[in-house]
Structures are given as C-alpha cells and as structure tokens.
Amino acid sequence: MKKYIGTLLVYAFLLTIVLIMLIPFYWMTVLSTHSTHDIMQYPPPFWFGNHLKANLQSMMDSVNIFRSFLNSIVVSGGYTLLVLFFCSIGGYAFAMYRFPGRNKLFAVLIITMMIPWTAGIIPWFFMMSKFGWINSFWALIIPNSANAFGIFWMRQYCQNNVPGSLIDAAKIDGLSEWLIFFKIIAPILMPGVAALGIMMFVNSWNDFMQPMLILRDRSMHTLPIMLKYMLGDPSRGSDTGALIAASTLAILPILIAFLMASRFFMSGLTAGAVKE
C-alpha cells in the first residue's frame, strides 16, 4: 500500500507540473479569442471568447503572416539542415579519428563557445555586407552552420554510442569513408541528430536580432520581426488580440516539430547517461 501511495503522489506531482507548464499556452489561446478591450479588463478572461475571427482578420490586414511563415520555414529549415550535416560530420571526425592537433583544435572550438555572440555581431554584419548578402536569407543560413555547440554535441554522442570496432569492420568490408558515415554511422546518430535539430530549429525560429539587421524588405520578414511590427504598427496602433492570435500561430510549428521528434529528443538527451 505504501508503494502505491508513493507512486500516486509522484504521478500527482508530475501532473501538477504539467498543468503549470500548460497554463501559459492555454491562456495565450484563450486571449487570442478576445478583443483588446476584454484583454485589458481586470480580472482578465480565462475562458474562450467569440472574437477570434475578428482578431484573425485584423492580423491579416496588418501583416502578411503566410509570407512570414514561409520565410521562417525557409530560414529555419535550411539552417537546421546545414547544421545537422556539418556538425554530424565534424563531431564524428573529432570523436572517432586521430589526427595531429585534434585535442588542441577541439579546445579552441570549446573556447569559442565562451565568447558572447553579441561580440561578433558587428564583424558579422560587415562580412555579410561584403558578401552582398544584405536583405538575403543566405546571411541567416550559411554563417554558424558549423557551430561549436553542434560539433561538441555530436562528438559527445558519437563517443558514447559509436563503437570503433564497427568502423573497423566496415573498412575491412571495403566501404569508403562516406559510405561508412551515411550507411552505418548516420542511423546510430539519429537520436542525437533529432535532439540537436530541435534545438537549432527553435533557436533559428525565435531569432530576432540577426533578421532585424539583415532583412530590409517587409516581404522577407520572418515571424519575430512580423510580431514586432504588429506591436507598434504606426498606421493601426497595437491590437493586442490580433498580436496574441499571431503569437499563438507562430509557436505551432515549434510544438509540432517537438511532438514529432520527442521520442528521439528524449533518447538523445539521455544517451550516455547510463554505462553498461
């Protein structure tokens, strides 16, 4: 009986934490169905209203949210794919191969993680200007596609999950280095790749500073810039209901991506935590 009571208390505690975590999402969804006047009332509404259609119409009149969605998907998707490709190869090389200066090079790579990204924002902007990438998505996709955190993450995953004997056996069978990586190593790395992909996708999806500096045309704005424009639209003022409705739509791709890869994400986070 004590065991069942303890288990029940644990599940009750976890359920309480889940409900607390869901409250902001629930409330944001509720507020997206109310007018600005209702949202500013005290106490604020905690149940669904009937102003969702008007909020969506106001949002559509203020910004081109579908275009911003497409821009964010192109930028975040392209950036994430490049990060997964380069960081997987880099992490695999650091973990499984011995070459002169490997440890020193990896130490330099780790040290770069200690440098605040804001310290390099001005040189980055000048480089993008020299490349002719101002008002171009390339400035948001190509730089940092082989970032230090991603290489470190995949290196640790490779060390904990890829046996060296497997690579030796593949070489004996006559496979080239590329075939070994894509046919044998890549399937083993899928949980780590999925976890890294979710983190990089969310990071790029929520990025505000770099798109604000690079993207000049409104037709190229990503969702964070679009939401900022709605916050202070000089021609319309701030429509809080429409802004919250747009924010609710903006987080849906992140939630969907996490739910689709949640199994890989959790196994990727816990990989190497238990030694057999």
C-alpha positions as CSV (number, residue, x, y, z in Angstrom):
1,M,0.0,0.0,0.0
2,K,2.8,2.4,0.8
3,K,4.4,1.7,-2.6
4,Y,1.1,2.5,-4.4
5,I,0.6,5.7,-2.4
6,G,4.1,6.8,-3.2
7,T,3.6,6.1,-6.9
8,L,0.3,8.0,-6.8
9,L,2.0,11.0,-5.1
10,V,4.7,11.1,-7.7
11,Y,2.2,11.0,-10.6
12,A,0.1,13.7,-8.9
13,F,3.2,15.9,-8.5
14,L,4.2,15.3,-12.2
15,L,0.7,16.1,-13.3
16,T,0.7,19.3,-11.4
17,I,3.9,20.3,-13.0
18,V,2.5,19.5,-16.4
19,L,-0.6,21.6,-15.8
20,I,1.5,24.5,-14.6
21,M,3.6,24.3,-17.8
22,L,0.4,24.2,-19.9
23,I,-1.2,27.3,-18.3
24,P,0.7,29.9,-20.4
25,F,-0.2,28.1,-23.7
26,Y,-3.8,27.7,-22.6
27,W,-4.1,31.4,-21.5
28,M,-2.5,32.6,-24.7
29,T,-5.0,30.6,-26.8
30,V,-7.9,32.0,-24.7
31,L,-6.7,35.6,-25.1
32,S,-6.5,35.1,-28.8
33,T,-10.3,34.8,-28.9
34,H,-10.9,38.1,-27.1
35,S,-10.8,41.7,-28.1
36,T,-8.2,44.1,-26.9
37,H,-10.8,45.8,-24.6
38,D,-11.6,42.4,-22.9
39,I,-7.9,41.5,-22.5
40,M,-7.2,44.8,-20.7
41,Q,-10.0,44.2,-18.2
42,Y,-9.3,43.2,-14.6
43,P,-9.6,40.3,-13.9
44,P,-8.6,39.1,-17.4
45,P,-10.7,36.4,-19.1
46,F,-9.8,32.8,-18.5
47,W,-12.3,31.2,-20.9
48,F,-12.7,31.4,-24.6
49,G,-14.4,34.3,-26.3
50,N,-16.0,34.9,-29.7
51,H,-13.6,37.4,-31.1
52,L,-11.2,35.0,-32.8
53,K,-12.4,35.7,-36.4
54,A,-12.1,39.5,-35.9
55,N,-8.6,39.1,-34.5
56,L,-7.5,36.9,-37.4
57,Q,-9.0,39.4,-39.9
58,S,-7.2,42.3,-38.1
59,M,-3.9,40.2,-38.2
60,M,-4.3,39.6,-41.9
61,D,-5.0,43.3,-42.6
62,S,-1.9,44.3,-40.7
63,V,0.7,41.8,-41.9
64,N,1.2,39.1,-44.4
65,I,1.6,36.2,-41.9
66,F,1.6,33.5,-44.5
67,R,4.6,35.1,-46.2
68,S,6.4,35.4,-42.8
69,F,5.6,31.8,-42.1
70,L,7.2,30.8,-45.4
71,N,10.2,33.0,-44.7
72,S,10.7,31.5,-41.3
73,I,10.4,27.9,-42.5
74,V,12.9,28.6,-45.3
75,V,15.4,30.2,-43.0
76,S,15.0,27.8,-40.0
77,G,14.7,24.7,-42.2
78,G,17.7,25.5,-44.3
79,Y,19.8,26.5,-41.3
80,T,18.9,23.3,-39.4
81,L,19.7,21.0,-42.3
82,L,23.1,22.5,-42.8
83,V,23.8,22.4,-39.0
84,L,22.9,18.7,-38.8
85,F,25.1,17.9,-41.8
86,F,28.2,19.8,-40.9
87,C,28.1,19.2,-37.1
88,S,27.4,15.5,-37.5
89,I,30.5,15.1,-39.8
90,G,32.6,17.4,-37.5
91,G,31.5,15.6,-34.3
92,Y,32.1,12.2,-35.9
93,A,35.6,13.2,-37.0
94,F,36.6,14.6,-33.6
95,A,35.2,11.5,-31.8
96,M,36.4,8.6,-34.0
97,Y,39.6,9.8,-35.8
98,R,43.1,10.5,-34.5
99,F,44.9,13.3,-36.3
100,P,47.7,15.8,-35.3
101,G,46.4,18.7,-33.3
102,R,43.0,17.2,-32.7
103,N,42.8,17.9,-29.0
104,K,44.1,21.5,-29.4
105,L,41.7,22.2,-32.2
106,F,38.8,20.9,-30.2
107,A,39.9,23.0,-27.2
108,V,39.9,26.1,-29.4
109,L,36.4,25.1,-30.6
110,I,35.2,24.9,-27.0
111,I,36.8,28.2,-26.1
112,T,34.8,29.9,-28.9
113,M,31.6,28.9,-27.1
114,M,32.6,31.2,-24.2
115,I,32.6,34.3,-26.5
116,P,29.2,36.1,-26.4
117,W,27.6,36.1,-29.8
118,T,26.9,39.8,-29.5
119,A,30.7,40.4,-29.5
120,G,30.8,39.2,-33.1
121,I,27.6,40.9,-34.4
122,I,29.4,43.9,-35.9
123,P,32.1,41.9,-37.8
124,W,29.3,39.5,-38.9
125,F,27.3,42.4,-40.3
126,F,30.3,43.8,-42.2
127,M,31.1,40.4,-43.7
128,M,27.5,39.9,-44.8
129,S,27.7,43.4,-46.4
130,K,30.9,42.5,-48.3
131,F,29.3,39.2,-49.5
132,G,26.3,41.1,-50.8
133,W,24.0,39.2,-48.5
134,I,22.2,42.2,-47.0
135,N,18.4,41.6,-47.5
136,S,19.2,37.9,-48.3
137,F,18.3,34.7,-46.5
138,W,21.9,33.4,-47.1
139,A,23.1,35.6,-44.3
140,L,20.9,33.8,-41.8
141,I,21.5,30.3,-43.1
142,I,25.2,29.9,-44.1
143,P,27.0,31.6,-41.1
144,N,27.2,29.5,-38.0
145,S,26.0,26.4,-39.8
146,A,29.0,24.5,-38.4
147,N,28.7,25.9,-34.9
148,A,30.8,24.9,-31.9
149,F,27.9,23.6,-29.8
150,G,26.6,21.4,-32.5
151,I,30.0,19.8,-33.1
152,F,30.5,19.3,-29.4
153,W,27.1,17.8,-29.0
154,M,27.6,15.3,-31.8
155,R,31.2,14.5,-30.7
156,Q,29.9,13.5,-27.2
157,Y,27.1,11.4,-28.7
158,C,29.5,9.6,-31.1
159,Q,31.9,8.8,-28.2
160,N,29.1,7.3,-26.2
161,N,27.2,5.4,-28.9
162,V,29.5,4.5,-31.8
163,P,31.9,1.6,-31.3
164,G,35.2,1.8,-33.0
165,S,35.0,-1.9,-33.9
166,L,32.0,-1.2,-36.1
167,I,34.0,1.3,-38.2
168,D,36.9,-1.2,-38.4
169,A,34.6,-3.9,-39.7
170,A,33.2,-1.6,-42.3
171,K,36.7,-0.7,-43.5
172,I,37.6,-4.4,-43.8
173,D,34.5,-4.8,-46.0
174,G,35.8,-2.2,-48.3
175,L,33.4,0.7,-47.6
176,S,34.6,4.2,-48.3
177,E,34.6,6.9,-45.5
178,W,31.4,8.5,-46.9
179,L,29.5,5.2,-47.1
180,I,30.6,4.3,-43.6
181,F,29.2,7.6,-42.3
182,F,25.9,7.7,-44.2
183,K,25.0,3.9,-44.2
184,I,26.3,2.8,-40.8
185,I,27.0,5.8,-38.6
186,A,24.1,8.1,-39.5
187,P,21.4,5.7,-38.4
188,I,23.1,5.4,-35.0
189,L,23.3,9.1,-34.6
190,M,19.6,9.7,-35.3
191,P,18.5,10.4,-31.7
192,G,21.4,12.9,-31.2
193,V,20.7,14.5,-34.6
194,A,17.0,14.8,-33.7
195,A,17.7,16.5,-30.4
196,L,20.2,18.9,-32.0
197,G,17.8,19.6,-34.9
198,I,15.0,20.6,-32.5
199,M,17.3,22.9,-30.5
200,M,18.7,24.5,-33.7
201,F,15.3,24.9,-35.3
202,V,13.8,26.6,-32.2
203,N,16.9,28.9,-31.9
204,S,16.6,30.0,-35.6
205,W,12.8,30.2,-35.5
206,N,12.9,32.6,-32.5
207,D,15.9,34.7,-33.7
208,F,15.1,38.4,-33.8
209,M,18.4,40.3,-33.8
210,Q,20.0,38.9,-37.0
211,P,16.9,39.1,-39.2
212,M,16.2,42.6,-38.0
213,L,19.7,43.7,-39.1
214,I,19.7,41.9,-42.4
215,L,16.2,41.8,-43.8
216,R,15.1,45.2,-45.1
217,D,12.0,44.4,-47.2
218,R,8.8,43.6,-45.4
219,S,8.2,40.7,-47.9
220,M,11.2,39.0,-46.4
221,H,10.4,39.5,-42.7
222,T,10.4,36.4,-40.5
223,L,7.8,35.8,-37.8
224,P,9.6,37.6,-34.9
225,I,10.0,40.7,-37.0
226,M,6.4,40.5,-38.1
227,L,5.3,40.3,-34.5
228,K,7.4,43.3,-33.6
229,Y,5.8,45.2,-36.4
230,M,2.3,44.3,-35.2
231,L,3.3,45.5,-31.7
232,G,3.8,49.1,-32.9
233,D,2.1,49.4,-36.3
234,P,2.1,53.2,-36.9
235,S,-0.9,53.1,-39.1
236,R,-3.1,50.9,-36.9
237,G,-1.7,51.0,-33.4
238,S,-1.4,47.9,-31.2
239,D,-4.2,45.4,-31.5
240,T,-3.4,43.1,-28.6
241,G,-5.9,40.4,-29.6
242,A,-4.6,40.2,-33.1
243,L,-1.0,40.2,-31.7
244,I,-1.7,37.3,-29.4
245,A,-3.5,35.4,-32.1
246,A,-0.4,35.8,-34.4
247,S,1.9,34.7,-31.5
248,T,-0.3,31.6,-31.0
249,L,0.1,30.6,-34.6
250,A,3.8,31.3,-34.5
251,I,4.5,28.7,-31.8
252,L,2.5,25.9,-33.5
253,P,5.4,24.8,-35.8
254,I,7.7,24.5,-32.8
255,L,5.2,22.4,-30.9
256,I,4.6,20.2,-33.9
257,A,8.3,19.7,-34.5
258,F,8.9,18.8,-30.9
259,L,6.0,16.3,-30.8
260,M,7.1,14.6,-34.0
261,A,10.6,14.1,-32.7
262,S,10.0,13.9,-29.0
263,R,11.0,10.2,-28.8
264,F,14.3,10.9,-30.5
265,F,14.8,14.1,-28.5
266,M,14.5,12.4,-25.1
267,S,16.7,9.4,-26.1
268,G,19.2,11.9,-27.5
269,L,19.3,13.8,-24.2
270,T,19.8,10.8,-22.1
271,A,22.3,9.0,-24.3
272,G,25.4,8.1,-22.4
273,A,23.8,8.7,-19.1
274,V,23.9,5.0,-18.2
275,K,27.1,3.0,-18.7
276,E,26.7,-0.8,-19.1
